[in-house]
Amino acid sequence: MTERYDVAIVGAGPGGLAAARAAASQGARVALIDAQAHAGGQVWRKDIEHGWPRRAQACIPRIVEHPRIHWLAQTQVVHADAGALLLENETQAWRVAYDTLILANGARELLLPFPGWTLPGVTGAGGLQALAKQGWPLHGRRAVIAGSGPLLLAAAVTAKRHGAQVLGIYEQADAASVHRFARGLWRWPGKALQAVSLRGQLAGIPYHCGSVVREALGTDTLQAIEVETPRGSEPLSCDLLAIGFGLVPNIELAQMLGCRLNEAGVHGRVEVDTMQRSSVPGVYAVGELCGIGGRDSAWIEGLIAGHAAVGAKVQARWLRRQRHAREFAESLQHHFKLSTRVRAMARPDTLVCRCEDVPLQALRGHADARSAKLATRCGMGACQGRICGSALAELGIFPRGGSRPPLFPVRLSTLGDPISNPHQGSCS
């Protein structure tokens, strides 16, 4: 009952798509696995009103319909061991065996707790984009976009495109850092043009640097926010707050497989060589898993990994493009580094674990995340610590923890008796 492929790819964002196309072009039989209904990942998520972005529209259909690529949509990887993945979709579970594996499962949004962040009407900046593209009604709603990084501009464009009234963008990095970043964009002309395009689409919308949302206010839903700016604190009435502080690599599957991590920074990333090979033979990693780098890094690294995984030649110009894309990522991380103000937003009674309603003060006095979890259930909810665990690591309270199977909540039948579940095999 096990299906076998030359190359299995987890994640159908730009990195996974590029890897699939590259491997298939060399005659490999490829499994392309993603939890979403449509390929594209987060950055190329299909908009039910407007479709895919232009570049994505040009390549995604050709890739997922390629005769050597088996597109497995709405499918989760719930466990992995040497040479095989345990998969689950809405109706069944089964094993996929592979000769080589490419991890391209991207990143998730970093959300940090502050008073009122659990109110209805408060979302992540990337979460707002996902909701809007899936049909969440925004027309006429007064939206504020806040947090850090260029994702805020993209979120504001999406909100405006779907009919929201964007009142302002509040960036935590100071004006000097943002201006230095902008002045350096000449080294990446494509990024500079993209920035100009985004700002053009947001003409008339104020962009405030050195500003942090201190509190979201309301009873049953969001009604206003309190923003700390260089001029002091300001109240602002709004219906929607989209706030995000960057991205966190989804390294849990790589950890399960035993891939060595580079522990520099709070959240870690998968260590790879110039061919995108991890420390585990036959396992490659691309894109955000190797450090938050955006679409361009993911695409070129997927191209490299897809060729390397099947023993095909990797061209030197691809390696040069990869290094250049990674230099942009390093500039981004440097200039939009989170300030100490951001890490001090939560009060003692602020909920940190939204799934289990655990406030910050309940975590004080515990030596590590495990003892806090046993006492408070922090991290034991539906997200399995992906939100609160990342936040606590960023706040310096507990270091980032490991993961254990299953990677996501699964049906009991998936993990049940191997006699009644012939798909289980050695991945259980």
C-alpha positions in Angstrom: 0.0 0.0 0.0 3.1 2.3 0.0 3.5 4.6 -2.9 7.1 5.2 -4.0 8.6 8.3 -5.7 12.1 9.3 -6.9 11.6 12.7 -5.1 9.1 13.7 -2.5 8.6 17.4 -1.9 6.9 18.8 1.2 5.5 22.3 0.5 4.1 23.7 -2.8 5.2 27.3 -2.4 7.8 28.9 -4.8 10.6 26.6 -3.4 8.7 23.4 -3.7 7.3 24.3 -7.1 10.7 25.1 -8.5 12.1 21.9 -7.1 9.3 19.8 -8.6 9.7 21.3 -12.0 13.5 20.9 -11.9 13.3 17.2 -10.8 10.6 16.3 -13.2 12.5 17.9 -16.1 15.2 15.4 -15.5 12.8 12.4 -15.7 12.1 11.9 -12.0 8.8 10.8 -10.6 7.8 13.5 -8.1 5.3 13.7 -5.3 4.4 17.3 -4.4 2.6 17.5 -1.1 0.9 20.5 0.5 -1.8 21.1 3.1 -3.6 23.7 1.0 -6.1 23.1 -1.8 -4.1 25.1 -4.3 -0.4 25.3 -4.9 1.5 28.5 -4.3 2.1 28.5 -0.6 1.5 31.6 1.4 3.3 34.1 -0.8 1.4 32.8 -3.9 -1.9 31.9 -2.2 -4.7 31.8 -4.8 -7.2 34.6 -4.3 -10.8 33.5 -4.9 -11.5 36.9 -6.5 -8.3 37.7 -8.3 -6.6 34.3 -8.9 -2.9 33.8 -8.6 -0.3 36.6 -9.0 0.9 37.0 -12.6 4.2 35.1 -12.2 2.4 32.3 -10.3 -0.4 32.1 -12.9 2.2 31.5 -15.6 3.9 28.6 -13.9 1.7 26.8 -11.3 -0.8 25.1 -13.6 2.0 23.7 -15.8 3.9 22.4 -12.8 1.0 20.7 -11.0 -0.3 19.2 -14.2 3.1 17.9 -15.3 2.8 14.2 -16.1 5.7 13.2 -13.9 4.4 15.3 -10.9 1.8 13.8 -8.6 0.1 16.7 -6.9 -1.2 15.8 -3.4 -3.3 18.7 -2.3 -4.9 19.1 1.2 -2.5 16.5 2.5 -0.6 16.8 5.8 2.7 15.0 6.7 2.0 13.8 10.2 5.1 11.6 10.7 8.4 10.8 9.0 11.2 8.4 9.3 14.1 7.3 7.1 12.9 7.0 3.6 9.1 7.4 4.2 6.4 9.8 5.1 3.0 9.2 6.7 0.4 11.3 5.0 -3.2 12.1 5.9 -6.0 13.9 4.0 -9.7 14.2 4.7 -10.5 10.6 3.9 -7.4 8.4 4.3 -3.9 7.9 5.5 -1.1 6.3 3.6 2.7 6.0 3.3 4.9 7.6 0.7 8.4 6.2 0.2 11.1 8.3 -1.5 14.7 8.1 -2.7 15.3 11.8 -1.9 13.2 14.3 0.1 13.1 18.1 -0.4 11.7 20.1 2.5 10.1 23.3 1.3 7.4 23.7 4.0 8.1 27.4 4.6 7.4 29.4 7.7 4.6 30.6 9.9 3.9 34.1 11.2 5.5 35.3 14.4 2.8 36.7 16.7 3.7 38.3 20.0 1.3 38.8 22.9 0.1 42.2 24.0 -3.0 43.4 25.8 -6.1 42.7 23.7 -4.5 40.6 21.0 -7.1 37.8 21.4 -10.0 40.1 20.6 -12.1 39.3 17.6 -10.9 41.6 14.9 -7.2 41.2 15.6 -5.3 38.9 13.2 -1.8 38.4 11.9 -0.6 40.5 9.0 -0.1 37.3 6.9 -3.3 35.9 8.4 -5.2 38.9 7.1 -3.9 38.1 3.6 -4.9 34.5 3.8 -8.4 35.3 5.1 -9.0 38.0 2.5 -7.9 35.8 -0.4 -10.3 33.1 0.9 -13.2 35.4 0.9 -13.4 37.0 4.4 -15.4 40.2 3.9 -13.3 43.4 4.3 -15.3 45.9 2.3 -15.7 49.1 4.3 -13.8 47.9 7.4 -11.3 50.3 9.0 -8.0 48.4 9.1 -4.7 49.1 10.7 -1.6 47.2 9.7 1.2 47.0 12.3 4.3 45.0 13.3 7.5 44.8 11.3 8.9 44.2 7.8 7.8 44.5 4.2 5.0 41.9 4.8 3.1 44.9 6.2 3.0 46.6 2.8 1.8 43.4 1.1 -0.9 43.0 3.8 -2.0 46.6 3.4 -2.3 46.2 -0.4 -4.4 43.0 0.0 -6.7 44.7 2.5 -7.1 47.7 0.2 -7.7 45.5 -2.8 -10.5 43.8 -1.0 -12.3 47.0 0.0 -10.9 47.8 3.4 -10.2 51.4 4.4 -6.5 51.2 5.5 -6.0 53.9 8.2 -2.2 53.5 8.5 0.8 51.2 8.6 2.8 51.1 11.9 6.4 49.8 11.6 8.3 49.1 14.8 11.7 49.7 13.2 12.9 53.3 13.5 12.9 55.6 10.5 16.8 55.5 10.2 16.8 51.8 9.8 14.0 51.7 7.3 15.7 54.5 5.2 19.0 52.6 5.3 17.3 49.5 4.1 15.5 51.4 1.3 18.8 53.1 0.2 20.4 49.7 -0.2 17.7 48.3 -2.5 19.7 49.4 -5.6 21.6 46.1 -5.2 18.4 44.2 -5.9 16.6 46.0 -8.7 13.7 43.6 -8.7 13.0 44.2 -5.0 13.3 48.0 -5.5 10.7 47.9 -8.3 8.4 45.7 -6.1 8.8 48.2 -3.2 8.0 51.2 -5.5 4.9 49.3 -6.8 3.6 48.6 -3.4 4.1 52.1 -2.2 2.3 53.4 -5.3 -0.7 51.2 -4.6 -0.7 52.5 -1.0 -0.5 56.2 -2.0 -2.2 58.4 0.6 -1.9 55.8 3.4 0.3 56.9 6.3 3.4 54.9 7.0 4.7 55.4 10.6 8.2 54.2 11.7 9.2 53.6 15.3 5.6 52.8 16.3 4.2 49.9 18.3 0.7 48.9 19.1 0.6 48.8 22.9 -3.0 47.6 23.3 -6.1 46.5 21.5 -9.3 47.9 23.1 -12.9 46.6 23.0 -15.4 44.4 24.8 -16.8 41.7 22.5 -14.8 42.8 19.4 -12.0 45.3 18.5 -13.0 48.9 18.7 -9.8 50.8 19.0 -6.0 50.5 19.5 -3.4 52.5 21.5 -0.3 53.1 19.5 3.0 54.3 20.9 4.8 56.5 18.3 7.8 58.8 18.5 5.4 61.6 19.3 3.8 59.7 22.2 0.7 57.5 22.7 -2.2 57.9 20.3 -5.7 56.3 20.3 -7.1 55.2 17.0 -10.6 53.8 16.4 -10.6 50.8 14.0 -12.5 47.6 13.2 -9.5 45.4 12.2 -5.9 45.2 13.3 -3.5 43.0 11.3 -0.2 42.7 13.2 2.8 40.5 12.6 6.5 40.5 13.6 8.1 38.5 10.8 8.2 34.7 10.2 9.4 31.6 12.0 10.8 28.6 9.9 8.7 25.4 10.1 11.6 23.2 11.2 9.6 20.6 13.1 9.7 18.0 10.2 13.4 18.6 9.7 13.9 18.1 13.4 12.0 14.8 13.4 14.2 13.6 10.6 17.3 14.5 12.5 18.6 17.4 10.3 21.2 19.5 12.0 20.1 23.0 12.9 22.0 26.3 12.9 21.1 27.6 16.3 22.2 31.2 15.6 19.2 33.4 16.4 16.1 32.5 18.5 14.3 30.1 16.2 17.0 28.2 14.4 17.2 27.0 10.8 18.2 24.0 8.9 21.9 23.8 8.0 22.6 23.0 4.3 25.5 23.0 1.9 25.7 24.8 -1.4 23.6 22.1 -3.0 20.9 22.6 -0.3 21.7 19.2 1.2 21.0 18.8 4.9 23.1 16.7 7.3 20.8 13.8 6.7 21.7 11.9 3.5 19.0 12.2 0.9 17.2 15.1 2.6 17.4 18.6 1.2 15.9 21.9 2.5 15.1 25.1 0.7 13.6 28.5 1.3 12.5 29.7 4.7 13.7 26.6 6.4 17.3 27.8 5.7 16.5 31.3 7.1 13.8 33.7 6.2 14.6 34.9 2.7 11.4 35.4 0.8 10.2 34.2 -2.6 13.4 34.8 -4.6 15.6 32.8 -2.3 13.0 30.0 -2.1 12.7 29.7 -5.9 16.4 29.6 -6.7 17.1 27.2 -3.9 14.3 24.9 -5.1 15.8 25.0 -8.6 19.2 24.0 -7.1 17.8 21.3 -4.9 15.5 19.8 -7.6 18.5 19.3 -9.9 20.9 18.1 -7.2 18.4 15.6 -5.8 18.4 13.6 -9.0 22.1 14.0 -9.7 21.7 16.6 -12.4 24.2 19.4 -13.0 23.7 22.6 -10.9 24.8 25.6 -12.9 27.2 28.1 -11.3 25.0 31.1 -12.2 22.2 29.6 -10.0 24.6 29.5 -7.1 25.5 33.1 -7.6 21.8 34.1 -7.8 21.2 32.2 -4.5 24.0 34.0 -2.7 22.7 37.3 -4.0 19.2 36.5 -2.8 20.5 35.5 0.6 22.3 38.8 0.9 18.9 40.6 0.6 17.5 38.3 3.4 20.4 39.3 5.7 19.8 43.0 5.0 16.1 42.5 5.8 16.8 40.8 9.1 19.4 43.4 10.1 17.3 46.5 9.4 14.0 45.2 10.7 15.4 43.6 13.9 12.8 43.7 16.7 13.2 46.3 19.3 13.1 45.8 23.1 9.8 47.7 23.2 8.2 44.9 21.2 9.3 42.2 23.6 7.9 44.2 26.5 4.4 44.6 25.3 2.8 41.8 27.3 1.6 42.5 30.9 1.5 39.8 33.6 -2.2 39.2 32.9 -1.8 39.1 29.1 -2.8 35.7 27.6 0.2 34.0 26.0 -1.3 30.6 25.2 -4.6 31.4 23.4 -5.6 27.7 23.1 -5.5 27.1 26.8 -6.0 30.6 28.2 -2.6 30.8 30.0 -1.5 34.3 31.1 2.1 35.4 31.2 2.2 35.5 35.0 1.3 31.8 35.2 4.6 30.9 33.5 6.8 32.7 35.9 8.9 30.6 38.3 9.1 27.6 36.0 12.5 26.4 35.1 11.7 25.3 31.6 8.9 24.9 29.0 8.1 21.3 30.0 7.5 22.2 33.7 5.4 25.1 32.6 3.4 22.9 30.3 2.7 20.3 33.0 1.5 23.0 35.4 -0.5 25.2 33.0 -1.1 23.3 29.8 0.6 26.0 27.9 1.4 24.7 24.4 -1.0 21.7 24.7 -3.8 23.2 22.6 -4.7 22.9 18.9 -1.6 24.7 17.6 0.6 22.4 19.8 2.8 25.4 20.9 3.5 26.7 17.4 2.2 30.2 18.4 3.0 30.5 22.1 6.2 28.4 21.9 7.6 30.8 19.2 6.5 33.8 21.1 8.0 32.6 24.4 11.3 31.9 22.6 11.3 35.4 21.1 10.5 36.9 24.5 13.5 35.1 26.0 11.3 33.2 28.6 11.8 29.7 27.4 14.1 28.5 24.5 12.5 27.0 21.4 11.6 23.3 22.1 11.7 20.2 19.9 8.7 18.4 18.5 7.3 14.9 18.8 5.0 12.9 16.5 2.4 13.4 15.2 3.3 16.8 13.7 -0.4 17.8 13.5 -3.6 16.5 15.1 -4.6 13.2 13.3 -7.4 10.7 13.3 -7.0 7.8 15.6 -7.4 5.4 12.7 -4.2 6.9 11.2 -2.2 5.9 14.2 -4.2 2.7 14.9 -3.8 -1.0 14.5 -1.6 -1.8 11.5 -3.9 -4.7 10.6 -6.9 -2.4 10.2 -4.7 0.4 8.8 -2.5 -1.1 6.1 -1.1 2.4 5.4 0.5 2.7 8.9 3.7 0.7 8.4 6.9 1.9 10.1 5.9 5.5 10.3 3.4 5.0 13.2 
